[in-house]
Amino acid sequence: MSRVCESCSRGSLLSVSRSHSNIATKHRQFLNLQVKKIGGKRRRICTNCLKTLAKKARKV
């Protein structure tokens, strides 16, 4: 299963950590994905989208 938000299609980012001698080591920064039931289906959705859905639900 991929680490991609099923709502906004955002994926992981590539980042570089630097040692004391400034040597770069690449690593991936993953999204904060949560499994939630939305519309009766289980979906992997990022927390940013969850907050947006909560705002929309509060408005209506």
C-alpha positions, 0 to 999 in steps of 0.5 A: 500500500502506498504512502499517498493521501487518497484525498489530495494525492500528496506523497512523501518528500525528499529531504537531506540531513547534514552531518557535522562534516556537512555530508548529505544523507537523503531520506524521505519525509512521510505524510501523517496518514490516518485510516478513516471511514469516509462515506462508508469506505476506509481511506488513508487520508492525511491530517491536513485533509482531515482538518479541512473536512472537519472545518467543512462539516462545522460550517454546514 
